[in-house]
Amino acid sequence: MNANLFALLADSIADPAAVAIETAAGARISYADLVARTGRMANALAGLGVRPGDRVAVQVEKSVEAIVLYLGTERAGGVFLPLNTGYTPAEIAYFVGDATPRVFVCDPAQAEALRPAAEGAGATLVTLGADGRGTLTEAAERAPEVFATVARGADDLAALLYTSGTTGRSKGAMLTHGNLVSNTRALIEAWRFTAEDVLIHALPIFHTHGLFVATNVALFSGASMIFLPKYDAGRILALMPRATVLMGVPTFYVRLLEEPGLTPEAAAHMRLFVSGSAPLLAETHRAWQARTGHAILERYGMTETNMSTSNPYEGDRVAGTVGMPLPGVELVVTDPETGEVLPRGEIGMIEVRGPNVFKGYWQMPEKTAAELRANGFFITGDLGRIDERGYVHIVGRGKDLIITGGYNVYPKEIEAEIDALPGVVESAVIGVPHKDFGEGVTAVVVPTGAVALDEAAVLAGIGDRLAKFKLPKRVVFVDELPRNTMGKVQKNLLRERFAGLYRA
């Protein structure tokens, strides 16, 4: 049997005439049309030299054509590498240099700025705009729609997603066809998805949540997606009478709660609200239930594992928890020093094992061996506990990774840019609780005093070096950073000190 994700998706289509995607402008793309488009795209990619196992790097705006590109890449046997649209050319140069893709797809407006990075990696540069136009789609339009889907095994790579750590550069998490398909099927079962569902898709599609959770779950279940180019609270509220499911980050729900039209009647047609990618505040959970009569379903996952746990569809959705392991997934809490499994109720390191867990880090065998045990358990770096009912509680991170608005931010990268500014002795970047973003990126800076330095100067100095989501929301100044006896900066003390920085 062909374990290629696309082959299995095509086999699952029960009604080719059903609507797969509806655009914001009202255009409707059937499953049959989607399959035909992916055939043309796969032929275009093959014409560009893409062979099984080749990476296709993509930094484009959200569009139906971008989904066709993802599926066409899988159909051609390629490895899909989505890149955040906020990344700068300097950041892109690292990713494509490390992944060495056969093809790099970017927005037409960014082609000249990104051409050096593509050429340096030996990649063919083609374009795809938010309007669906570009040199890649022109090639696809000229190609035939008949394409024999390339045979792939469950253990063959389907995607390469870069994730931040606490030391070194970003790591490429290798996700297989088996990883993605098994997790999709587990979520369909857990969340009761059917062909009757209509998903409001307002997430970006360059990371796990919007691409592998929202898109794969909707398509594999035969559901329809209303595909919005970006988050718009008013538009989402207006679509609820036609939809059944919304997947979002906590910010979605915080902003929707500000809409006066959010009522039980407005949400009456909806059956499920899912939140993930960042911690959902218990107060947001309670406020949503009071306003709509629905309890948000919070789940837990990461780039390396896809989704691992979920609050139950039927049963208590407990605020402040991420529920229980999904079907086929094992989760344990271990002693961070010894690796021994701890009893329920005790706090330790969360480890996960199952068909959802990635194959390892791209070209980083030492890092893979350090985080992926021989017994198959992945050391997540998150600290948590399992309560007496089996619900998993995330209590913090052993790593200093910041999750803001669903995006991973690596503090050391920002600190390096700030430390290079005139007038800075050193800096520490931390995540501080933020109502809208889960965590607000916050820079704590020690100035030399030799030059005038304020928040605006720091932000101006690093603004063209980093993606906007990485930029600190606040810069605060201190005389010195707290350190332990070994000289290590105690970021936990900084987080405690500035915990109320974003409170209204």
N, C-alpha and C positions, 0 to 999 in steps of 0.2 A: 504493500500500500504506500502511496505517495504521502509522506508526512508534511509536505509543503503547506504552510499556513494557508496560502491562497487556494490550493487544491481542496483542502478540507472545508474552506469557506464556500467554494463553488458547489461542493457536494451537499452542503447544508441548505442551499437555497430551495425553498419549497414552492415559492411563487415568483417566477422571474419578472412578472408584471408589477409586483408590489413596489411601492416607493421606498428606495433605500435612503436617499438624501433629498431634503427640500432646502433650497438656498434661502437666504434672507430676502432675496428679490422675488421669491415665489416659484422659481424653476424647480421642476421635479425630475429626479434621475431615478429610473427604475433599477432593480437588481440586474436585469438583462443588459441595460445600457452601461451599467458600471462594469460588468464583466467584459463587454466589448471594448470599453475605453482602456481597461487594464491590458487587454491584448495588444492594442495599438501602442500603449506605453512600453510594454515589455519588448515589443519588436524594436521600438526606437532606442531603448537602452541597450539591447543586444547589438544594434547597429553602431552604437558608440563604443562597443568593445566590452560591455559588461558580461562577465562569465560567472558561473557559480562560485560563490565565495567572495566575489569582488564587492568592495564597499561603494555605496552611493551616498555621498554626503549632501545634505540638503539644509539650506538656510533660506526659507521662503515664508511669505505671509500665508496665513490660513486661507485655504480655498478648497473647493471640491477637487480641483486638479491636483492639489497636493496629496489628497487621499488616494487619488488614482496613481500618483507617483509611488506612494508607499506600497500599495497593492501590486503595482506593476513591477516594482523592484523584487518583491517576494516571488512573484510569478516567474521572473527571469532567473531566480536563484541567487539574486544579489543579497547583500547585507545592508539594511537601511540604517543610515546614520543621521538622525534629525538634530539640528543645532538651533539653539535659542536665537530668535530674531534680534535680540538685544546685544548679542556679542559683537565686539568691535573687530576690525580687520586684524589687529594684533592677536586677539584671542583666537580668531578663526585659524590663523596661521599655525597655531599649536595643534589644534584638533586635526586639521587635514594633514599636517606634517606627520602626526603620530599614526593616524589611521590609513594614510596613503590610499585614498579612494581612487577608483577608476574614473568616476565622474563626480563633479561638484556642481550642484544646482543652486543658483542664487537668484535674487530679485534683479531684474534688468537694471534698475537704478544703482545697484551695488556692484555691477559686474567689473567695472574698471578698478575700483578700490580693492576688490577681492581677487583680481586676476593674478597678482604676484604670488598670493598664497596658493592658488590652484596650480600655477606653473611650478612653484617650488616643490610641490608634492607629486608632480607628474600627473595631475588630474586634468581631464577634459572639462572645460567650463562651459555650461549651458545655462539658460535662464528660464525662469517661471515667475510671473508676476501675480499679484493679488487678484488681478482680473482674469487670470487663467491663460494669459498670453505670454509668449516667450519662444526662444529658439527650440526648447525641448518640446513644447506642445505643438509647434509647427512641424517638427519631425514626426511626432506621434500621429498627427492628422494625415500625414502622407503614408503612414504605415498600415498594413492590413490588420484587421481585428482578430484574425485566427492566429493563435499562438499555443504551442504545446507546453503547458506548464512544466517547468523543470522539476525533475524528481529530487526531493530533499529528504534526508532522514530526520527523525525527531531531535537528534543531537547536533544537527548542522546549524550554523549560525543564521539567525533571521535578522538580528538588529545589534547595533553597537551604540550604547548610550553612555555618554560621559557623565561621571558623577564626581562631586567634590569630596575630598577627604580632609584630614587635619595636617598631613605632612605631604610634601611633594606636589606634583602637578595633578591635574584631573586624571581620573582613571576611566578607561573604557570598559564598561560592563558588557560582557558577551552574553546575549540572550538568544536562546535557540528556538526553533519552530515548536518544539515540545513544550518549552517554558511558556510561550505566549498562548498556545492553543489550550493547554491544560488549565491555565489560570482563567482564561476566558470562559471555559466551560464550567469551572467551579463557581465563578461569579454569576453566570446565568442561572445556575441552580440555586445559589444562595439568595439571589435577589429576585427570583421568580420572573425573569425576563421571558417575554413571548413576542410573537409577531404582531400582537395587538398593541405593543408599546410604542410610544412616540417620545423620544429623548430630546430635550432641549440641550443642544451641544454648544456651549459658550466658552469652553476651555481652549487654550492653545493646543496645538498638536505636535509640539516638538519635545514633549516628555511623556512619561508613562501614563499619567492620569488621562490626558485628553486623547492620546493615540491608542494605547493598548487597553485601557480600561473602557473608556466611553465608546470609542469607535468600534473596537473588536467585539465588545459585548453586544452592541446594537446590531451590527451586521451579522454576527454568527447566530443571533436569535431571530433574524428576519424582521427586526423592528425598523422603524423609520427614525431618521434624525432630522431635526430642524437645525440647520448648520448656520450659526451666527458667527460673523467674522471676529467679534470681540464681545466682552461682557457689557451688557446694557440692562440695568435693573428694570427700567420701565418696559423695555421690550420683552424681557423674560416674564414679567408680571402679566403682560398682555397676551402672551402665548400659553399661559397655564391652562386656560379652558380647552385648548386643543391638544395638550400634551399629558403625559403620564409620569415622566421621570425627569428630574434635574440632578446632574452631578456637578459639584462645585467645590471650591476651596472655602474656608471659613469667611473670607472677605465677601463672597457672593451673598451669604446669608446676612451678614452684618449690614450690607448696603440695602438688601431687600427689606430688612426690618425698618429702614428709614422711609420706605414707600407707604404713604397713607392708604393706598389701595390694597395692601396686603391684609386679607381677611380670610376667614374660613370659607366663605363663598368663592373667593378668587382662586383658592387652592383645592376646591372640591373635586375637580376632575383628576388631580394628581394623586398617584398612589405611593410615590417614593421620592424622598430627598436624600441624597448621599453627599457626605462631606469627607474630604481627605486632603492629603499633601501637606497639611499643617495642623497643629492641635486646635480643636474647636473648644472655645471657652464654654464652661458649663452654663454660664449666664446666657450665652447666645442660644444654646440648646433649649433652655427653659423658656426664653422669650419667644422663640420660634413656635414652640408647642402651644404657648398661650395665645399667640396671634393666629395660628393656622389650624390648630388641632392635630398637626402632624409632628411626630418625633423624628428629628434628623437621624439618619443612620450613619454613624461614623465608622470608618474602617482604617486599617493600617497596612502600609506597604512601603517599599522603597525601590529604587531603580534596580537593584540587584536581585530582588525577590518578587517583583510585581506585587500583587496583593497577598497578604499573609493571614490577616484576621478581619472579621467584620462583626459588628453588632447584629443580632438576629433580625431577620425579616419578621418573623412571628416570635413574640416574646419581648422582654424588657430591653429597650435600647437605653443603656445606662450612660448618662452624661459623665464625661470625664474618663470614659473607658473606650477601648477600640474593639471590644467584643471578644470573640473566641476564634480559634484557628479555622480557616476554611476547610472544606472537604479535601482530604489528601495531604494537608499541611500539618506538620508537627512543630510545636513551639515550646521551648523550655527556657527557664531562667537559671543562669549558672553563676557560680562564684567567678568574678572577673580574674582572679589570680590563679585559681586551681582548675577552673573549667568544670567543677563538679556541679551536678544539678541540685538546685536549692529547693526546699519545701515550699509549698504554696504560702503566700503571704510575705515571703522574704524578698527584698529588693536585690537584683543582680543584673547581669548582662542577658539581654534577650538574644536567643539563637533560634534559627528557623531552618527546617529541612523539608523538602518536598519537591515535586516536579516543577514547581514555580521558581526554584532557586537557580540562579545564573550559572554559567559554565566556568566563569573566572574573569580576571581582568586582562584586557588585551595587552599582550607582550609584557606582562608583569608577573612572572611565575612566583617570585618571592612574595609579592603582595597578595597574590591569590592563596598561596600556602599559609600566609599569616591570618587570613580572614575566613578561609573556607576549610573546615576541618576534614580530615580523612574520612570521617564517618558521615560526611554530607551536610553537617550543620554549618550554617553561615553565621558568623559572629556579627551582629548588626551594628554594634556600637551604641545601641540604645539601652538605657537602664529602665527596668520595669519590674512589675510583680504580677502574679496571677492570684486573684482573690478566691475565696472559698466556693464561689459559683462558677469559676472557670473564666471569668472576664479578665482580659489583659489590661493593665494600667501602665501607661508610659509615664515615667516620673522624671526623665531627663535624658541627657546624652553623655555617654562617656567621651565622646568626641566634642569638639567645639563647633561643629557644623551648625550653621544658622539656616533655618527654613523660614523664608519670608514670602508671604503670598503664594506659597506652594513651590517656590524656587529655592534650590540649594545655593548657599553662599559660603565660600571658603575664606575664613577670616585672614589667613596668612597672606593671601593674594592682595587683599586690600591694605593690610598693614605694610607690605613691602612698598606699595605706591605712596602711602602717606609718609613713611619713614624717609623716603627719598626727597621730600619737599624741604626747601630751605626753612630753617627755624624750628624743625621738629627733632627732638631727641629720640623719641620712640613712641609707639602707639600700640594699643590693644583694641581689637574689634570684637564686639560681643553682640549677642542677640538679647533683646529686652522685650518683655511682653508688650504686645501692641494689639489693640482692639481689632483693627482692620486686617493686619497682615500676619497675625499670629506672633511673629517676632519682628521687631524693628532693628535693622542693622545700625549699630551705634559705635562710633569711634571715640575712644578715650585717648587723648593726646597729651604728651608731656612736651611743652615748648622749651626752646632754648632761652627765650627772652631776648635774643639778640635782634630779632626782626618782629614787626607787627604781624600777628597771626590770629585770625579769628575763624569762625565756622565757615563763612563764605569763601575765605581764601583757601582753606583746605579742600572744600568741595570743587572749587574752580580748578585747583591744581591737579585733581585726579579725574575730573569729569570726562575727559576725552580718552582716558586709558581703560575705563571699565564700563561694562554694561550698566544701564541705569538702575536695574534691580539690585545691583551690588553696592550702589552708592549709599553711604550712611544717611539715615534720615535725620540724625543729630550728631554733632561733633561736640564733645565736652572736653574741657581742659583740666588737668590735675598737675600737682607738683611732682608726683612720682607714682609709679605703678606698684601695687602690693605684690610682694614676692614671698615665697616660702624659704626655708633655710637652704634649699638647693639652688635658689636664684630663679626658680620658675615663676612666671607671672600667675597670680591666683585670680583667674577670670571669674571664679565663683563669687569672690568678694566684690568684684566690679558689678556683676549681675545683681547682687543683693543691693549694692549701694544705689544703682540707677534703675531699680525695678519699677519705680513709679514715674519714670521720665515721660511716658506717653499717656498717662492717665489724664482724663479730661478734668 
